[in-house]
Amino acid sequence: MGAGHDGAANELRRRLESRGHDVSVVDYVDLIPFRLGGLARRFYLFQLRAVPWSYEASYNAISRCGRLLWAPIVRGMSLLTRRGLQRALRATRPDAVVSVYPFASLVLGHMRKRRWLRVPVATFMTDFAVHPLWVHPGVDLHLTVSPWSAVSAVERGGRKARASGPLVGDRFRQSPVTRAAARRKLGIEDDERAVLVVAGSWGIGDVAETVTDIAGAGDGYHPITVCGRDDRLKDSLAALGLGTVLGWTDEMPALMAAADTLVENAGGLTAMEAFAAGVPVVTYQPIAGHGRDNAQRMHASGVTRWAQGSAQLGEALALATTSGPARETQIAAAKALFAGDPADDVEELAAATRADALLVPYQLPKWRRRTVAVAASLMLLYGGLTLGAETVAAIGIGVAKAPKQAPHAVYVGVRLTAAELRAPQVERALRRLGATAIVDARAAAGAPEVLETLAAEGVGIANGGMGHHRTLPWNRAKDDVEKAGRMISRRVDAPIHEFAPGRGVNAFDQFFSSRRHQKVVLADETIRPGETAKPLEGRKIYLVDGRDRTARQVARTLVGLRVRITRAGLHVRPLGALR
């Protein structure tokens, strides 16, 4: 489990034990066989650090595809961990079970629905946003941190939901130290505005850039940055000399007493602790997946401010650190979440337990269990490879990124067919824009002389794959990266250094790209000719996809894009400038 799940479990245990109940805490991840639980933790961490796009993709895929992906996940996790859960249940003989981890909730809900488990199950949802993996119709009660979350849980198929509020310790409501003493210990002057910066126990996200932006937002801001267990991050931030830098600490109540506002990027337990402490929260550069989802939902509910860009960060910090109606309204909205006590709901659920058998004594034959476990493990491994995170972690590569030293640059590639390459108006617009031409092997073969001319004139050429796909991911990646890369390279008489396929990317693409020394390029935004234009931002990668459009439409889009970039005070750089 993550820090937020652990924190919620421990606080619920503390409350129930203070009322005389016996409570046992079981880590669901340890129940996954073949030590895959530890691998899953590392897999998740590497996704967030090295390839956040892969976590974003999987999070959104399950959210959008609903039951199509939800049902296989429920069955797979149930087959992997049901026996471990049964052992834990028989050892503890509970009157009720409370899950604070999504996959555990799914398996327990599945067991309740199949009537394999005869004691009630509650899920405490630690996130503000409600992802489908948090909800199962077999769970008796979904406990949420906000009214919006409770409504959303029912809409997603939950049988019953109740907004009892976050699980936060009393020490955050009543700090053990005074504001003056806490600030004095940290060396913060009375006229300084203290900004507490957190990024979880792992220090995930672009923390250094966040601290730099806070320091640059105006005079008088003093960042207090908590780096968790990431010593490398702590050392790098200390070298910047911006504010106070701390490692792992259990003095968060004192830090919140000293702070005027909190800046976070995930919407997790620390944000809930700030709500209880009366510290206004600003979300900035949220992490992929649940971080972005939480940021949107919390901002819409008025309990946080989501700053999207350094300019909005300055405005949000000013409002959060200045006494007035805006600050007080946000604090009041956050404190209003604590409408009840989840421990009350758990007691009520346990009181209704029937005094009969805990579990239905049914088990699969041993050989079938082993076969299913091996098959499920192979499926999980294959799934990890197709997301790409495991290979990225192993061989140290990632997708191309924009340099931090170029905040006003945008990186533009244009995906073109052979017909569009041959169109003079497209060729002129491409040169004037200064973008990279992305071509597949089919387009390169259809307009070789144009491609040679563009390359000779300094226009960047990127590999767009073969132009047709094979079924197996390994063969598809080999063809798109190696075979297409060689063909296009021969056409332009120069090596190809960027790979920008017109499809999703997985670990096999990462592997072959590493062998061919091609950077994998993924768009922050894909621009389709004829569609509504969105505001442009610096340090973003934009890919214009001209396939199945006319040459006139593509040329017009490139001319319009050039004008928009100039008006936004930005400048174009080719994909080759990515690092």
Buried (B, 14 or more C-beta within 10 A) or exposed (E): BBBBBBBBBBBBBBBBEEEEBEBEEBBBBEBBBEEBBEBBEEBBBBBBBBBBBBBBBBBBEBBEEEEEBBEEBBBBBBBBBBBBBBEBBEEBEBBBBBBBBBBBBBBBBBBBBEEBBBBBBBBBBBBBBBBBBBBBEBBBBBBBBBBBBBBBBBEBBBBEBBBBBBBBBEBBBEBEBEBEBBBBEBEBEEEBBBBBBBBBBBBBBBBBBBBBBBBEBEEEBBBBBBBBEBEEBBEBBBEBEBBBBBBEEEBBBBBBBBBBBBBBBBBBBBBBBBBBBBBBBBBBBBBBBBBBBBBBBBBEBEBBBBBBEBEBBBBBBBBBBEEEEBBEEBBEBBBBBBEEBBBEBBBBBBEEBEEEEBBEEEEEEEEEBEEBBEEBBEEBBEBBBBBBBBBBBEEEBBBBBBEEEBEEBBBBBBBBBBBBBBBEBBBEBBBEBBBBBBBBBBBBBBBBEBBBBBBEEEBBBBBBBBBEBEEEBBEBBBBBBBBBBBBBBEBBEEEBBBBBBBEBBBBBBBBBBBEBEBBBBBBBEBBBBEEEEEEBBBBBBBBBBBBEBBBEBBBBBBBBBBEBBEEBEBEBBBBBBBE
